[in-house]
Amino acid sequence: MSALQLAIDGIVYGSIIVLGGVGLSLVYSIGDFPNFAHGDLMVLGAYGGLMANLGLVRLGFEPESVFSLILLATIAVGVVVGIVVAVGTHYLIFKPLDSGPIALLITSFGVALVYRSLVWIGFGADANTYSFPRSGPIGPIREATGLAITNRMLVIVLTTAIVVLLLHFVLQYSMLGKKMRAAADNRDLARISGIRPRETVLTMWVGGGGLAALGGIFLGLFTLVRPLMGFDILLLVFAAVILGGIGSIYGAMLGGFAIGLAHEMTTLLPGLDSEYGAAVAFVIMILILLVRPSGILGRAAT
């Protein structure tokens, strides 16, 4: 496989990591704790979309390609499930706990196990797939460039690009985005300035849950929908957040693409195959952190 093809695969996989990483970074920067239930939240979003997808097919709606209204319904339902679960978990578990980051981190492990158990109870341990036609590489692109680019890959990359651009404009130019950035920089100062923490925290969970669910849907679209797929990708999502700079949303974007590219291009190294992708990605992360401990866009400790 050519280096260019592997790079394209890395961009696709990196797009999925970006969605998960940005959602995780939102929670860390405002909630001030690493949420280890984030990967399983991605799984819940994927299965929420799967229910909508298969339900519409059983009602007689047959998608001719992945570009269809059924895809929009799959994404919409999955994202809503992710948001409802994330916000509900906050109000039922994290907020009443009212403890420090370590206690919240440990609690998030337990929350992840609960999420995973619910998926196993509801859907079993077998892999599932979305009901969209499995089209091969797009013909004109394959003939012109020799690259294997599928409709599913286009959906993932283009949707991620749109979401990232929208998030950028919200964070930079909207009043809500400015409040979120202020709360992320200095929560106490933001509170003194009149910014209500309840509003920013609720927005954090809505954004984090929605992005996690969207990443889970695309991961299932790119591979298969499996109960353990969130656990499998969680460390790569954390690696992207750490590499980009803990708490930096833009850093999580850059870190996600860097980790995705490193993961998919591992086979270019002599004697290595795709199974070593995660290990190579972590080695690259460590090497970069040795040069820049705060991450690509992280702020150095003072």
ZIKA-V617586 format. One record per pair of residues at least 24 apart in sequence whose C-alpha atoms are under 8 Angstrom apart, sorted by the first residue. I is the first residue (numbers start at 1). J is the second residue. Records with the same first field share a line. If there is no record, write none. Layout:
I=J / J
//
This chain:
3=265 / 268
5=147 / 148
6=261 / 264 / 265
7=261 / 264 / 265
9=261 / 264
10=257 / 260 / 261 / 262 / 263 / 264 / 265
11=157 / 257 / 260 / 261
12=153 / 156 / 157 / 260
13=257 / 260 / 261 / 264
14=256 / 257 / 258 / 259 / 260 / 261
15=156 / 157 / 160 / 256 / 257 / 260
16=156 / 160 / 215 / 216 / 218 / 219 / 256
17=215 / 233 / 236 / 237 / 240 / 256 / 257 / 259 / 260
18=215 / 237 / 240 / 252 / 253 / 254 / 255 / 256 / 257
19=160 / 211 / 212 / 214 / 215 / 253
20=211 / 212 / 215 / 216 / 237
21=237 / 238 / 240 / 241 / 252 / 253 / 256
22=208 / 211 / 241 / 249 / 250 / 252 / 253
23=207 / 208 / 209 / 210 / 211 / 212
24=208 / 212 / 237 / 238 / 241
25=241 / 246 / 247 / 248 / 249 / 252
26=204 / 207 / 208 / 247 / 249
27=204 / 205 / 208
28=246 / 247
29=184 / 185 / 246 / 247 / 248
30=180 / 183 / 184 / 187 / 200 / 201 / 204
31=201 / 204
32=101
33=101 / 102 / 104 / 105
34=101 / 105
35=104 / 105 / 108 / 109
36=105 / 108 / 109 / 112 / 234
37=108 / 109 / 110 / 111 / 112 / 113 / 115
38=112 / 212 / 230 / 234
39=112 / 212 / 229 / 230 / 231 / 233 / 234
40=112 / 115 / 116 / 228 / 230 / 231
41=82 / 85 / 86 / 112 / 115 / 209 / 212 / 213 / 216 / 230
42=82 / 212 / 213 / 214 / 215 / 216 / 217 / 230
43=213 / 216 / 217 / 225 / 226 / 227 / 228 / 229 / 230
44=78 / 81 / 82 / 115 / 119 / 213 / 216
45=78 / 79 / 80 / 81 / 82 / 212 / 213 / 214 / 216 / 217
46=78 / 213 / 214 / 216 / 217 / 218 / 219 / 220 / 225
47=78 / 119 / 217 / 225
48=74 / 77 / 78 / 79 / 81 / 82
49=73 / 74 / 75 / 76 / 77 / 78 / 79 / 217
50=74 / 78 / 129 / 130
52=77 / 78
53=130 / 131
54=130 / 131
57=131
63=131 / 132 / 133
64=132 / 133
65=132 / 133 / 135
66=132 / 133 / 151 / 152
67=151 / 155
75=214 / 217
78=213 / 214 / 217
79=209 / 210 / 211 / 213 / 214
80=210
81=213
82=209 / 210 / 212 / 213
83=205 / 206 / 207 / 208 / 209 / 210 / 213
84=206 / 209
85=209
86=205 / 206 / 208 / 209
87=202 / 205 / 206 / 209
90=205
116=227 / 228
119=227
120=227
125=226 / 227
126=226 / 227
127=224 / 225 / 226 / 227
128=224 / 225 / 226
129=220 / 221 / 224 / 225
130=220 / 221 / 224 / 225
152=221 / 222
153=222
156=218
176=200
180=204
184=247
236=278 / 281 / 282
239=282 / 285
242=295
243=285 / 288 / 289 / 295 / 296
244=295 / 296 / 297 / 298
245=294 / 295 / 296 / 297 / 298 / 299
246=294 / 295 / 298
247=298
248=297 / 298
250=297
251=295 / 296 / 297 / 298
254=296
255=296
259=285
//
